Amino acid sequence: MCENKNGRIFMSKKMDRRNFLKLAGTTAFAVSVTSVLGGCSEVPDAPSSSSPSASPEPPAPSSSGSSSSSSDASSTPDVEQSKIIWETRNNDDGTAVLTGYDSNGAQPMGVITLPEKWSGRKIVELDGNLGGKITKMIVPGCYKKVHYGGSKYLEELILNEGVESIYEFDGSTSLRNVQLPSTIKSIGYKAFLGCTSLTSINLPEGLESLGWHAFSESGLTTVVVPSTVVSYNSYNDSAPFYDCKNLVSATIKCSVLSQCMFEACPQLKSVSLNDTILELPYKIFRDCSALPAITLPEKLKRLHGEAFNGCKSLPSITIPETVSVIDEKVFSRTSIQKIILPNNLKKIAWGTFEECSILQAVYIPLSVNTIENDAFENCPLLKDVYYQSGETQWVHINISDYGNTMLKAAAMHYYSSPNSLR
């Protein structure tokens, strides 16, 4: 068999293949063992797309906030999580309005200074809730209007010189410090409504407008309204300080007031009014139940409806002779005991002294020609009426039969003067 040349050649080839397979298997096993053992002490070289001889790099440290694997990273760009990606709306003049932030970037939180520029455009307005957990917001002076939307986390608000208008920070219950610039012109719609931690604020001279419920339900204890305020954002019932339950003192230096301005401020005890004020608006002090006294402006001409309705601690008031109109229910539910009506008054309006349960005496001038329904309704202690003229003139006054029973039953004192009650 070995002598056959072809057979000898065949067997030789067969043996060579066996030896090769055996040798290859042995080599592969050795490499595998070496790799396993080596892996316990060494990290294999990282693959390189540029060169097989590239230096190895250590892996990035493990972190819960780390990006995904390299295959993921190659398909999705990494986002720099420490950077806030602001969202803006472009104006036609090349400026921009800051409207929010993109959730792909970092969340605004802590102390934040708003950007002055974004994508090459100067930012001139904030219009939107920035969300996040901002505790202190610093607004650059390039922002003319600032509209936020409120946040329970916000504690401080700093408006730099240049800012002119602010509104809707309502519901910022942790807000305790607000710094307004001298450039501020308008504190608008719900600017600080419900900001219960805000106990004081400096309203600078130069402020021109107070908006609807600007400080309503806030924690203010004192307020000084500057002389420059001339409007209330066109709302007739602007009520900028409505239901400020902790408000104790109010100083009004301006000449124009708002309807319902201090309505439902149950702790208000001290009010100072500018002498140039000509009218007290509708419900301006309604339900200020702790107000013990007030000095009316010497040039006052009109008291609008319910101006002092519900001022239960008000025992007396001096009405200037310049007043010619007292509207409905102005002194209803007060503690007034005696009242001298001014000589220019023409009418005692509906419900003027309704439910004045301790009213005892009233002086009525000759100028009065009408006493309307319920003017003296539920005034059980009214006993004396002092009239400037005589009985002939008195009987010609048009006195309503409804709600004036005690007035008609009172003792009449004709040809009296205001001094009769002083």
C-alpha positions in Angstrom: 0.0 0.0 0.0 2.8 2.3 0.8 4.5 1.3 -2.3 1.8 2.7 -4.4 3.0 6.1 -5.4 -0.4 7.6 -5.7 -1.5 6.0 -2.4 1.6 7.3 -0.8 0.9 10.8 -2.0 -2.8 10.5 -0.9 -1.8 9.5 2.7 0.7 12.2 2.9 -1.8 14.8 2.0 -4.3 13.4 4.5 -1.8 13.4 7.3 -0.8 17.0 6.5 -4.5 18.2 6.9 -4.9 16.4 10.2 -1.7 18.0 11.5 -2.9 21.4 10.4 -6.3 21.1 12.0 -4.8 19.9 15.3 -2.3 22.7 15.2 -5.0 25.3 14.5 -7.2 24.1 17.3 -4.4 24.2 19.8 -3.4 27.7 18.8 -7.0 29.0 19.0 -7.5 27.5 22.5 -4.2 29.1 23.7 -5.3 32.5 22.3 -8.7 32.2 23.9 -7.2 31.3 27.4 -4.7 34.1 27.1 -7.4 36.6 26.2 -9.5 35.5 29.2 -6.7 35.7 31.6 -5.4 38.9 30.2 -8.8 40.5 30.5 -8.6 40.3 34.3 -5.8 42.9 34.4 -6.0 44.8 31.1 -8.6 46.6 29.0 -8.3 45.7 25.3 -7.3 48.4 22.9 -10.3 50.5 21.7 -10.9 50.0 18.0 -9.8 52.9 15.8 -11.3 53.8 12.4 -8.2 55.7 11.5 -5.3 53.4 12.3 -4.7 50.0 13.9 -1.9 51.5 15.9 -3.9 54.3 17.6 -3.3 54.7 21.3 -6.0 53.2 23.6 -8.3 55.6 25.5 -9.8 54.9 28.9 -13.6 54.6 29.0 -15.8 57.5 30.2 -16.6 57.2 33.9 -20.0 55.7 34.6 -22.9 58.1 35.6 -26.7 57.9 35.8 -26.8 61.0 33.6 -24.3 59.7 31.0 -25.2 59.5 27.3 -26.1 56.2 25.6 -23.6 53.8 23.9 -21.2 54.9 21.1 -23.5 53.3 18.5 -26.4 55.5 19.8 -24.1 58.5 20.0 -23.2 58.1 16.4 -26.8 58.2 15.3 -28.1 60.9 17.8 -26.0 64.1 18.6 -25.1 64.6 22.2 -26.9 67.6 24.0 -24.9 69.7 26.4 -27.2 69.2 29.4 -25.7 72.1 31.3 -26.8 74.6 28.7 -30.3 76.1 28.6 -31.7 76.2 25.1 -34.0 79.2 25.0 -37.0 79.5 22.7 -37.7 82.8 21.0 -40.2 84.4 18.6 -38.7 86.8 16.0 -39.9 90.4 15.5 -39.9 92.1 12.1 -37.3 94.7 13.4 -34.6 92.1 14.0 -35.3 91.7 17.7 -36.8 88.7 19.5 -39.2 87.7 22.3 -38.2 85.1 24.8 -41.1 82.6 25.0 -39.7 79.6 26.9 -37.0 76.9 26.8 -36.5 73.6 24.9 -36.7 70.4 26.9 -33.7 69.0 25.1 -31.5 71.4 27.0 -31.1 72.0 30.8 -34.1 73.0 32.8 -34.0 76.6 34.2 -33.6 76.5 37.9 -32.0 78.4 40.8 -30.7 81.9 40.0 -31.2 82.8 36.4 -30.2 85.9 34.5 -32.2 86.0 31.3 -30.2 86.3 28.0 -29.8 89.6 26.4 -29.3 88.0 22.9 -30.2 84.8 21.3 -29.2 83.6 17.8 -27.8 87.1 17.1 -31.1 88.9 18.0 -31.5 91.3 20.9 -34.3 90.2 23.2 -36.8 92.9 24.1 -39.6 91.0 25.8 -40.4 88.0 28.0 -43.7 86.4 27.0 -44.3 83.0 28.5 -43.9 80.8 31.5 -40.3 79.6 31.7 -41.3 76.7 33.9 -38.5 75.0 35.7 -37.6 75.8 39.3 -36.3 79.4 39.1 -35.9 80.9 42.5 -34.4 84.2 41.5 -34.9 85.9 38.1 -32.8 88.8 37.0 -34.2 90.6 33.9 -31.9 92.7 31.8 -32.9 96.3 30.9 -33.2 95.4 27.2 -36.5 93.7 28.1 -39.2 96.4 27.8 -42.1 94.0 28.7 -42.0 91.2 31.1 -44.8 88.6 31.2 -44.0 85.4 33.1 -47.0 83.4 34.2 -46.0 82.8 37.8 -44.3 80.0 39.7 -44.5 78.7 43.2 -40.7 78.4 43.3 -39.9 82.1 42.5 -38.6 84.0 45.5 -36.9 87.1 44.1 -37.5 89.2 41.0 -35.0 91.8 39.9 -35.9 94.1 37.1 -32.9 96.1 35.8 -33.1 99.7 34.6 -34.8 99.8 31.2 -37.7 97.5 31.9 -41.0 99.4 31.4 -43.9 96.9 31.9 -44.6 93.8 34.0 -47.7 91.6 34.3 -49.0 88.1 35.2 -46.6 86.9 37.9 -49.8 85.8 39.7 -49.7 82.8 41.9 -46.0 83.2 42.8 -46.7 82.4 46.5 -43.0 82.3 47.5 -42.2 85.6 46.0 -40.9 87.9 48.8 -38.6 90.4 47.1 -39.4 92.5 44.0 -37.1 95.3 42.9 -38.6 97.7 40.3 -36.5 100.1 38.2 -37.2 103.8 37.9 -38.1 103.1 34.3 -41.2 101.0 35.1 -44.3 102.6 33.6 -46.9 99.9 34.0 -47.7 97.2 36.6 -50.4 95.4 34.7 -52.9 92.6 34.7 -52.6 90.3 37.6 -48.9 91.3 38.1 -48.7 90.1 41.6 -52.1 88.6 42.3 -52.0 86.1 45.1 -48.3 86.7 45.9 -48.9 86.1 49.6 -45.2 86.2 50.7 -44.8 89.7 49.2 -45.2 92.0 52.2 -43.7 95.3 50.8 -42.7 96.9 47.5 -41.4 100.2 46.5 -43.5 101.7 43.7 -41.2 104.3 42.1 -42.2 107.8 41.0 -42.6 107.5 37.2 -45.1 104.6 37.5 -48.1 105.6 35.4 -50.5 102.6 35.4 -51.8 99.9 37.7 -53.6 97.0 36.1 -56.5 94.8 37.0 -55.9 93.1 40.4 -52.2 94.0 40.2 -51.6 93.3 43.9 -54.9 91.7 44.9 -54.7 89.0 47.6 -51.0 89.7 48.1 -49.3 89.9 51.5 -48.7 93.7 51.3 -48.9 95.4 54.7 -48.2 99.0 53.5 -48.3 100.7 50.2 -47.5 104.1 48.8 -49.0 104.9 45.4 -46.8 107.4 43.6 -48.1 110.8 42.3 -47.4 109.8 38.7 -50.1 107.2 38.5 -52.8 108.4 36.1 -54.6 105.3 34.8 -55.6 101.8 35.6 -55.2 100.0 32.3 -58.7 101.0 31.1 -60.5 98.7 33.6 -63.2 100.6 35.4 -63.0 98.1 38.3 -59.2 97.7 38.3 -59.2 96.9 42.0 -55.3 96.8 42.2 -55.3 96.2 46.0 -58.5 94.2 46.4 -58.6 91.7 49.3 -55.1 92.5 50.6 -55.9 90.9 54.0 -52.7 92.2 55.7 -52.8 95.7 54.4 -52.7 98.2 57.3 -51.6 101.5 55.8 -52.1 103.2 52.4 -50.7 106.5 51.2 -52.1 107.8 47.9 -50.1 110.6 46.3 -51.8 110.5 43.0 -55.0 112.4 42.0 -56.7 109.6 40.0 -58.0 106.5 41.9 -59.5 103.2 40.8 -62.9 101.6 41.5 -62.7 98.9 44.2 -59.1 100.0 44.8 -59.0 98.9 48.5 -62.2 96.9 48.7 -62.2 94.1 51.2 -59.0 95.1 53.0 -60.1 94.1 56.5 -57.0 95.3 58.4 -56.7 98.7 56.7 -56.5 101.3 59.5 -54.6 104.3 58.1 -55.4 106.1 54.8 -53.8 109.3 53.5 -55.4 110.9 50.4 -53.9 113.5 48.1 -55.8 116.9 48.5 -56.1 117.2 44.7 -58.4 114.2 44.5 -61.8 115.2 43.1 -63.8 111.9 43.3 -63.7 108.8 45.4 -64.6 105.9 43.0 -67.1 103.1 43.4 -66.5 100.8 46.3 -63.0 102.2 46.9 -63.1 101.4 50.6 -66.0 98.9 50.7 -65.7 96.4 53.6 -62.6 98.0 55.0 -64.1 97.0 58.4 -61.2 98.2 60.6 -61.0 101.7 59.1 -61.5 104.0 62.2 -61.2 107.4 60.5 -60.4 109.2 57.2 -59.8 112.8 56.1 -61.4 113.5 52.8 -59.7 115.8 50.2 -60.6 119.4 50.6 -61.5 119.8 46.9 -63.6 116.6 46.7 -66.7 116.9 44.5 -68.3 113.4 44.4 -68.5 110.2 46.5 -69.4 107.3 44.2 -71.6 104.4 45.1 -70.7 102.2 48.2 -67.4 104.1 48.7 -67.5 103.4 52.5 -70.2 100.6 52.5 -69.3 98.1 55.3 -66.7 100.3 57.1 -68.1 99.1 60.4 -65.4 100.8 62.5 -66.1 104.3 61.0 -68.0 106.3 63.7 -67.9 109.7 62.0 -66.8 111.5 58.9 -66.5 115.1 57.8 -67.7 115.8 54.2 -66.2 118.8 52.5 -68.6 121.6 51.4 -67.4 121.1 47.9 -69.2 117.7 47.6 -72.4 118.0 45.5 -73.0 114.3 44.7 -73.3 111.4 47.1 -74.3 108.2 45.3 -76.1 105.1 46.5 -75.1 103.2 49.7 -72.0 105.4 50.3 -72.3 105.1 54.1 -74.4 101.9 54.3 -73.4 99.5 57.2 -71.1 102.0 58.9 -70.9 103.0 62.6 -71.6 106.6 61.9 -73.6 108.2 64.8 -74.2 111.6 63.4 -73.6 113.2 60.0 -73.6 116.7 58.5 -74.5 116.8 54.8 -72.8 119.5 52.7 -74.7 122.6 51.5 -74.4 121.8 47.8 -76.0 118.4 48.0 -79.2 118.0 46.0 -80.2 114.4 46.7 -79.8 111.8 49.4 -79.5 108.7 47.2 -80.9 105.3 47.5 -79.6 103.4 50.6 -77.1 106.1 51.6 -77.4 105.3 55.3 -79.0 101.9 55.0 -78.3 99.7 58.0 -76.5 102.4 60.0 -77.7 100.8 63.2 -76.3 103.5 65.5 -77.1 106.6 63.5 -78.8 109.0 65.8 -78.8 112.4 64.1 -78.5 114.0 60.7 -78.1 117.6 59.4 -79.9 118.2 56.1 -79.3 121.4 54.1 -81.9 123.5 52.2 -80.3 122.4 48.9 -81.7 118.8 49.3 -84.9 118.3 47.3 -85.0 114.5 47.0 -84.6 111.6 49.5 -84.7 108.3 47.7 -85.8 104.7 48.6 -84.2 103.2 51.7 -82.0 106.2 52.3 -82.5 105.6 56.1 -83.6 102.0 56.0 -82.9 100.0 59.3 -81.7 103.1 61.2 -83.5 102.2 64.5 -81.7 104.9 66.6 -82.4 107.8 64.3 -84.1 110.3 66.6 -83.2 113.8 65.5 -83.2 115.6 62.1 -81.7 119.1 61.9 -83.0 121.0 58.9 -81.5 124.3 57.6 -84.8 125.9 56.8 -88.4 125.7 58.0 -91.3 123.4 57.9 -92.7 124.9 54.7 -89.6 124.0 52.8 -89.3 120.6 54.4 -92.7 119.3 53.3 -91.8 120.1 49.7 -88.9 117.7 49.7 -89.7 114.5 47.7 -89.2 111.9 50.4 -89.8 108.3 49.3 -92.2 106.3 51.4 -90.0 103.2 51.1 -87.4 102.7 53.8 -87.6 106.1 55.4 -89.9 105.4 58.3 -87.5 106.4 61.0 -86.6 109.6 59.2 -90.3 110.7 59.1 -90.7 109.7 62.8 -87.7 111.7 64.0 -87.9 114.9 66.0 -87.5 117.9 63.6 -85.2 120.8 64.4 -85.9 123.6 61.9 -83.6 126.5 61.1 -80.6 124.6 62.4 -77.0 125.0 61.5 -74.2 122.4 61.2 -73.0 123.6 64.6 -76.1 121.9 66.1 -74.4 118.6 65.7 -70.8 119.6 66.4 
